[in-house]
Every structure is written in C-alpha cells, then in structure tokens.
Amino acid sequence: MRFGKRGKLSPRFIGPYEILDRVRAVAYRLALPPELSFIYPVFHVSMLRKCILDSSQVLEAPAIPLDEKLSYEEEPMAIVDRQVRKLRSKKIVFVKVLWRNHTVEEATWEVEKDMQVKYPHLFQSTG
C-alpha cells in the first residue's frame, strides 16, 4: 500500500514537506503531518524530488472540521435538480444534491426518499 491507498491510482508522490535534518550522507528526515505518522520519516535521496517554491501558486486550503478519526460529515447544501427514472414496474425519483465544500460539478444523484429521511430541511422550502 502506498500512502494509505491501494491500486493503480494510488499517489506515487506526496508533499512537499520540509527537510528537518540530514541523517547520513544520502538520507534525510522530513517533517511529516500527523496523518502520515505510520510512515517512517527518514528517506533516501533517490525517493525525494526537488520542489521549487513559487509563492504565487500557493493556495489556501479551506478549514474543514475533522473528528478524532480524521474524517468529517458531508452536509448537503441544496438540491440542484430532480429526475424520475423509470423501470419496468416502478418509478424512482432522484435528486441532484450539492454538498458543502464541493463544487457544482461534484454534485451527486441521490434517491429522494433517502434524502427526505436524512435531511428533511432541504425539502421544506420546495414544498
């Protein structure tokens, strides 16, 4: 497993991280964040890539509240669209939900009944 993910799409490189000190002639200790505490922080030079810092390309990440397991609860913001899908003997109503901390392109289709049970406040204004 590479950095907590499996398969072909697992990240090969993560970072950038600050070099704390030189351990040997070809090994360095990095300042890794707490979520990577399961990784030994000393790396060989061949595993490191040069990073040229460009302050104009630095983006501020939005602050997302995390619990002790480093996860957070997705909260729906609004219903963007509605769609009825027809099967042979029944009709299923889907709603397109816009989630907090996500863009419109990342909105997902969810079953309307399930969303009404979990989040009734979304359906009060639509009637």
N, C-alpha and C positions, 0 to 999 in steps of 0.2 A: 504494500500500500504506500502510495506516495502522498504525503501531507494530508492523510485522513480521507482520501478519496481513491476509488478503485477504477480500473478500466482505462480505455484509450484516452478519454477526455480528462484524465487527472492532470493537474498542473505540473509541468516539469520545473518551472522556476517560480519562486515566490519572493516577495521583497519589494523594495530594497530595505536592508537592515544595517544598522551601524556596526562597524567593527570595533569591539571593545579593546582587545589586545592581541598580540602575536604570541601564540603558544610555542611554536617551533619555527623552523626556517620556512616551512611551507604550510602551516596550519594557523587558523585564526579563530578567535572566539567572537561570536556575534551576539548582539542584543536582540533576542527573540521575544515576541509578545507572549503573554501568559497562555493564550490558547494553543501555542506551539510548545508547551512545556514538556511534552512527551518526546521531543526531538533533542538529541544531544547537541549542544550549542557550538561545538568545535568542528570546523570544516576545513578540508584540504583546499588548496589554492585552485585546483582543477575544477572544483564544484562551484566556485564563485564566478560571477560575471561583473564586469566593470559597469558602474552606474554613474553617469554624468548628470548631476542635479541641475535642473532648469526650473527656477522658481516661478516662471511664467506658466508652467504646465501643472503646477501643484493644485489639486482640487481638495476642498474641504469636505470630508465625509459628514453626512448628517448624523446627529446623535440619536441613536436608537436604544431604548431601554432594554437591557438584557437581564435575564434572571441568572441564578447560580449555575445553570447548565449551559450558559451562553446561547440561549435561544430566546425568541420573542414571539408574541402572539400576533398573528396577522389580523388587522382590523379592516373591514370594508368601509369605504368612504361613500360610495354612491353606486346606483345601478345605472349603467350606461345604455343598455339595450335589452330587448326581450325577444324571444324566439320560441316558436312552437314546432317541435319535431314530431313527425307522425310515424308511428309504427303500424303494423297491420291492424292491431285491435285497440290501440290506445294512443293518446297524445301526451307528450311530456313537454312541460313548459320550462325553458331555460332562461336565465337572466345573466347578462354580462356584468360582472362586478369589478369595480375599480378599487384596488387595495391601497392602503396607506403605504407611503414610502416606495411606490411603484409608479411607472408611467402608464399612459393610456394604452400603449402598445402591449403592455404586460397584463392587461385585464383578462380575466378568465371567465369561461362559461360554467355556471353552476346550476344545479336543479333548484327551481324556485321554491318548492316545498321545504327543502332542507334549509335554505336561506331564511325563509319566513320563521322557521322554528328557532334557529340560532340567533338571528338578527331581525327581530320584528320592527325595530325603529326605522329600518330602511324602507319599509312598505307602508308606514303610516301616512307619509306625505303624498304617496301616489294613489292612495285610496284603495 
